[in-house]
Amino acid sequence: MSSDPQVYPVPPGQWPVTREPCPDGLAEGTAPAPVQEAAKRALDIALASVLIVISAPVLLLLACLVRSTSAGPVFFRQERLGRDMRPFTMFKLRSMYVNNDDRIHRAYVTRMLTAKQEVTTANGGLFKLVDDPRITPLGTWLRRSSLDELPQLFNVLRGDMSLVGPRPMLSWEVQLLTGRDRLRFMVKPGMTGLWQVSGRSRLPMRKALELDVEYARRRSMLLDLTILARTAPALFRGGAS
């Protein structure tokens, strides 16, 4: 047990205290350069605005389908943790039945993150169950195509998220991370990211977390543009992020 990674709970908005060494070349808590930060924000606003306009008819059609195929609201709102572990409300098209129990999902993610050996999955996404009874028939397709994530473009405009970054995490998931994993919170979460274009559902969950940290270390405009260019082919290969 002494060799297992240790978890250090941290209040939202505070940088984690860890006994693990930081990755080479990146001091804990290092912020992106102001010029790089401004350029990334400008890219987010420009592309998100264009994508919202282009996808508006599709989003309206999907909203009608969600409302007509199952009871409940069109949009799903959930608190996630963003940069510096600050909470924000993330938007999605609702893909689940209302009033469902999330214990089965918590158990699944906990097992994947705490397993002694790497566990791979062939489902629609590392953090999503196969044959999840909480998912509506339409929701299964929305998740597989990642169309349920279109409303996150508004999160990007609001500044809660970026087009490219680590996956936005739930607060209870953070308690399963090690100090090194928490370096991912140096940057805003993204709609797509390094692990989504590096294997998606074929990756072990622990490897996906390592890629989130790698993105935080290597972040640059060139890397963002490369990930954006590779996102569409990754979606066509299947599996929702």
BELGI-V32510 format. One record per pair of residues at least 24 apart in sequence whose ideal C-beta (glycine too) atoms are under 8 Angstrom apart, sorted by the first residue. I is the first residue (numbers start at 1). J is the second residue. Records with the same first field share a line. If there is no record, write none. Layout:
BEGIN
I = J  J
END
This chain:
BEGIN
5 = 178  180
6 = 178  179
7 = 175  176  177  178
8 = 179
9 = 175
10 = 85  174  182
11 = 85
12 = 81  85  86  87  171
13 = 84  85  86
14 = 84  85
15 = 84  185
16 = 85  179  182  185
17 = 179
18 = 178  179  180  182
19 = 179
20 = 178  179  180
22 = 180  183
23 = 180  183  213  217
25 = 217
26 = 183  216  217
28 = 183
29 = 186
30 = 186
31 = 186
32 = 186  187  219
36 = 219  220  221
39 = 221
40 = 162  221  224
41 = 159
43 = 163  221  224
44 = 156  157  162  163
45 = 156  157
47 = 163  228
48 = 153  154  156  157  163
49 = 157
51 = 153
52 = 153  154  157
55 = 150  153
58 = 147  150
59 = 93  150  151
62 = 93  142  147  150
63 = 93
65 = 138
66 = 93  94  95  138  142
69 = 136  137  138
70 = 94  97  136  138  139
71 = 97  98
72 = 97  98
73 = 98
75 = 151
76 = 148
78 = 170
79 = 170  171
80 = 168  169  170  189
81 = 168  169  170  171  174  185  189
82 = 160  161  168  185  188  189
83 = 185  186  187  188  189
84 = 185  186
85 = 174  182  185
87 = 171
88 = 155  160  161
89 = 160
90 = 152  155  160  161  168
91 = 151  152  154  155
92 = 148  149  151  152
93 = 142  147  148  149  150  151
94 = 139  148
95 = 135  136  138  139  140  142  143  148
96 = 134  135  136  139
97 = 134  135  136
100 = 134
101 = 134
102 = 134
104 = 129  132  133  134
105 = 129  132  134
106 = 172
109 = 173  176  205
110 = 176
112 = 204  205  206
113 = 173  176  177  205  206  209
114 = 176
115 = 206
118 = 204  206  207
119 = 204  205
120 = 202  203  204
121 = 201  205
122 = 201  202
123 = 201  239
124 = 201  238  239  240
125 = 200  201  239  240  241
126 = 195  200  201  203  205  208
127 = 167  205
128 = 240
143 = 240
144 = 238  239  240
145 = 235  240
146 = 235  240  241
148 = 240
149 = 191  240  241
152 = 191
153 = 191
156 = 191
159 = 188
160 = 188
161 = 188  189  190  191
162 = 187  188  189  190  191
163 = 190  191  192  224  228
164 = 190  191  192  193  215  223  224  227  228
165 = 189  190  193  215
166 = 190  193  212  215  216
167 = 193  195  208  212  241
177 = 209
180 = 213
181 = 209  212  213
183 = 213  216  217
184 = 209  212  213  215  216
186 = 216
187 = 215  216  219
191 = 241
192 = 227  228  231  234  241
193 = 227  241
194 = 223  227
196 = 227  231  234  241
197 = 227  230  231  234
200 = 234  237  239  241
201 = 238  239
END
